[in-house]
Amino acid sequence: MKKNKKTLVILQVILLVITVLLISSCEAGNEITSVEVIQYPYKMVYVAGTANSLDMDGGVIRLHNRSGVTSDSLFGNWPFVTVRYEIDFAIPGEYEVLFYWGEIHIYTMTIQVVAPD
């Protein structure tokens, strides 16, 4: 049991160091050069009137920066990438979800709100 706890702490420290290195490389001017979706969020279609917020669970995105560093991250888990959207979950239609690095638009994803059956 103590060995498992020690291993878990070591893994957490390693993840923290990797995260700090990735963040510091972005802050140092290594801007994102390309973005690719590895896995879309589980929920891409919403039924009108049943949801009131965007669910990004399950989404994984890969970011490439100018220095060649590539990092995979869950949607929404980026201290340096913001997600912007204006979705009316009561009105059926297609809506864009925009990803920004600072003020630079880096990716667009489309979700759907459909009429209830």
C-alpha positions as CSV (number, residue, x, y, z in Angstrom):
1,M,0.0,0.0,0.0
2,K,2.8,2.4,0.9
3,K,4.6,1.5,-2.4
4,N,1.5,2.4,-4.4
5,K,1.1,5.7,-2.6
6,K,4.8,6.5,-3.2
7,T,4.5,5.6,-6.9
8,L,1.4,7.8,-7.2
9,V,3.2,10.8,-5.6
10,I,6.1,10.3,-8.0
11,L,3.8,10.2,-11.0
12,Q,2.0,13.4,-9.8
13,V,5.3,15.2,-9.5
14,I,6.3,14.1,-13.0
15,L,3.0,15.3,-14.4
16,L,3.4,18.6,-12.6
17,V,6.9,19.1,-14.0
18,I,5.7,18.3,-17.5
19,T,2.8,20.7,-17.2
20,V,5.0,23.5,-15.9
21,L,7.5,23.0,-18.8
22,L,4.7,23.1,-21.4
23,I,3.2,26.2,-19.9
24,S,6.5,28.0,-19.6
25,S,7.4,27.1,-23.2
26,C,4.1,28.7,-24.3
27,E,4.8,31.8,-22.2
28,A,8.2,32.1,-23.7
29,G,6.8,32.9,-27.1
30,N,6.5,29.4,-28.5
31,E,3.2,30.0,-30.1
32,I,0.9,27.2,-31.2
33,T,1.5,26.4,-34.9
34,S,-1.1,23.7,-35.4
35,V,-4.0,21.9,-33.6
36,E,-5.6,18.6,-34.2
37,V,-8.5,16.9,-32.5
38,I,-7.5,13.4,-31.3
39,Q,-11.0,12.7,-29.9
40,Y,-14.1,14.8,-30.0
41,P,-16.1,15.3,-26.8
42,Y,-18.6,12.5,-26.1
43,K,-21.5,14.9,-26.5
44,M,-21.6,16.8,-29.9
45,V,-25.4,16.8,-30.3
46,Y,-27.7,18.3,-27.7
47,V,-31.5,18.1,-27.5
48,A,-33.1,21.6,-27.4
49,G,-34.4,22.5,-23.9
50,T,-32.5,19.7,-22.1
51,A,-29.0,21.2,-21.7
52,N,-27.8,24.6,-20.6
53,S,-24.0,24.3,-20.9
54,L,-21.4,22.8,-23.2
55,D,-20.0,19.4,-22.1
56,M,-16.4,19.0,-23.2
57,D,-15.9,15.6,-21.4
58,G,-14.0,13.1,-23.4
59,G,-12.4,15.6,-25.9
60,V,-8.7,15.4,-26.5
61,I,-6.7,17.9,-28.5
62,R,-3.1,17.9,-29.7
63,L,-1.2,21.2,-29.7
64,H,2.0,21.7,-31.7
65,N,4.2,24.7,-30.9
66,R,6.9,26.5,-32.9
67,S,9.7,24.7,-31.0
68,G,8.3,21.3,-32.0
69,V,6.8,20.4,-28.7
70,T,3.6,18.4,-29.0
71,S,1.2,18.0,-26.1
72,D,-2.1,16.2,-25.8
73,S,-4.7,17.5,-23.4
74,L,-8.3,17.1,-22.4
75,F,-10.6,19.8,-23.8
76,G,-10.7,22.7,-21.4
77,N,-7.6,21.7,-19.4
78,W,-5.4,24.4,-20.8
79,P,-4.3,27.4,-18.9
80,F,-3.3,29.2,-22.1
81,V,-6.1,28.2,-24.4
82,T,-9.6,29.7,-24.1
83,V,-12.9,28.4,-25.4
84,R,-15.5,30.8,-26.7
85,Y,-19.0,30.1,-27.8
86,E,-22.5,31.5,-27.9
87,I,-25.0,28.6,-27.9
88,D,-28.7,28.9,-27.3
89,F,-29.5,25.4,-26.0
90,A,-33.2,26.1,-26.5
91,I,-33.0,26.8,-30.3
92,P,-32.1,24.0,-32.7
93,G,-29.2,24.7,-35.0
94,E,-25.5,24.3,-35.6
95,Y,-23.2,26.4,-33.3
96,E,-19.4,27.0,-33.5
97,V,-17.1,26.5,-30.5
98,L,-13.9,28.5,-31.0
99,F,-10.5,27.9,-29.4
100,Y,-8.1,30.7,-28.9
101,W,-4.4,31.0,-27.9
102,G,-4.4,34.4,-26.4
103,E,-6.3,36.4,-29.1
104,I,-5.3,34.1,-31.9
105,H,-8.0,31.8,-33.3
106,I,-6.5,28.3,-33.5
107,Y,-9.5,25.9,-34.0
108,T,-13.2,25.7,-34.6
109,M,-15.5,22.8,-33.7
110,T,-19.2,22.6,-34.6
111,I,-21.9,21.2,-32.3
112,Q,-25.6,20.7,-33.0
113,V,-28.7,21.4,-31.0
114,V,-31.6,19.3,-32.3
115,A,-35.4,19.6,-31.8
116,P,-36.9,17.0,-29.4
117,D,-38.7,14.1,-31.0
